[in-house]
Amino acid sequence: MKKQLALFSMLLALVLLAPSAFAQDTTTAPAATTPDTTAPVPVTPPAKKSKASGVKKTSGRADTEMADLTTELNLTDDQQAKIKPIVADELAKIHSAKKATTGSTDDEKANSKKIRTDANAQIRALLTPDQQKTFDASAKKSKKSKDAAPAATPAPTT
């Protein structure tokens, strides 16, 4: 009986003291070292702004859009070289127009639509007749999906 009581006491002590044995000590002082003043100080680049801050990277979007067009239309290297600046310019214009717009969202959408229409006309001029058919069909499909999206959203009641 005494052996069982002693064993039980030791196990109880182990269970109660184990968490404190593995706890992290946060009260230790930092090591006393002198900084090396001859070593260059690393410079950290400024943090990139996220989409949450309202800043969008147009270069990444241009690459994505070019990849989609290349896959969808089977663009040649020459066509890609001619179309990429058009897409990049389109996205840059839309981005700067959205930043500069102080009017309504309808004005912003109309301005963006004009920029896209102009860019699509430039792109279409560089395509073969078969590619133009595919491009036009794709534009119609995306227009239908954009037109259908607002209708599915119920109007807010105030």
N, C-alpha and C positions, 0 to 999 in steps of 0.2 A: 504494500500500500504506500509506503514511504517512497519507493522507487517511482511509482506512478505519479505521485504528487510532485516529486522533484522534476520528472520528465515533463509533466504538464506545465509547471512553472517556467521551465527553460523554453518551451515552445511558445508560451504566452509572451515572454520577454522578447523572443526573437521576432514574433509577429508585430509587436508594438514598436520595436526599435528599428526594424528593417527599413521602413519608409524614410526615416531620418538619416539612415546610413547612405541611402542613394540620392538624397536631396542635393540639389546643386548649391554650392556655396557662392553667394553673390556679394559677400562682404570683403573679399580679398582685394587688396590694393593692386593697382597695375604695376607691372615690373618697372623698376627704376632704370630707364635707359635714356641716354642722351640722344636726341635726334641728330641724324647726319645731315648737316647743312649743305654739304657738297653734292648730295644726291639730287637729281632733278625731281621736281614735284610732279606727280602724274596729273594731267589735266583731263578731267572728265568732260565728254561732249555734252552739250545741252540736251535735255530730255526732249524727245519728239512729242509733239502735241498729238493727242489722241482724237478720235472722232467725237468723243464726248465734249471736247473743247470747241467743236465747230470747224476745225481745220481739217481738210481732207487732202490727201496726197494725190495729185492728179497723175503723176508719173506711173504709179502702181496701177491706177485705173486704166491708163492708156495701154500699158502692157497687157493687162487682162483683156481689154476690148480687142486689141490687136490679135491676141491668141485666139479669141473666139471667132473673129473674122477670118483668120487664116485657116482655122479648122473648118468653119462652115462653108467658106467660098473656095477653099483649096488655092490660096493665093501663091503666086510665084514670088521669088526673092525680090525681083524688081518691083512688083506691085506692093509688097510689104514695105520696101524702102520709100516708096512714094506716098503710101497711105498713112504710115505711122506719124509723120509730122502733122498731117491733117487731123488725125484723131487727138494727138497731144494738144494741138492748137484749139480744137473744139472744146476739150475739157478745161483748158486753161481759161478760155473766154467765158465759159459757163460759170466756172468757179469765181472769177473776178466780177462777173455780172451779179452773182448772188451776194457777194460781199458788199458791192456798191449799191445794190438796190435798196431804196428806202420806201418804195411803193408797196402795193399789195402783192399777195402771192400770185394773183392772176397775171399781173404785169411781169413778174419774175418768170412764170411758166411760159408766157408768150415770148419773152425774150430768149429763153432757153430753147424753145421750139424753133425759133427763127435760126438760131446758131446751129442747131442740129440739122435742120433742113438744108442749110447752106453747105455744111460739112458732108452730108449724105449725097448731095448733088456732085460735089467734087470727087468723092469716093466712087460714085457710080460711073463717072466719066472714065475712070481708070480700069474698069472691069470689062471682061468679055461679055458677049450677049448672054451666054449661059449663066455666068456669075451674076449678071444684072437681074435675071429672073429670080435666082435664089435670094439675092439681096432684097429685092422688092417684096418677095413673099415673106421674108423674115421681118421686114419693116412693118408689113401689114399685120403679122401675127403679134408683134410687140405692141403695136398701136391698139389692137383689139384688147389685149390683156390690160393695158393701161387704162383704156376707156371703161372696162368692166370693173376695175378695182374700186373706184369711188362709189359706184352704184351699190356695191355690196355693203358699204359702211353706212350704218344708220345715222341720220342727222341728229346732232345733240339737241336735247330739249332743255330750255332754260326757263 
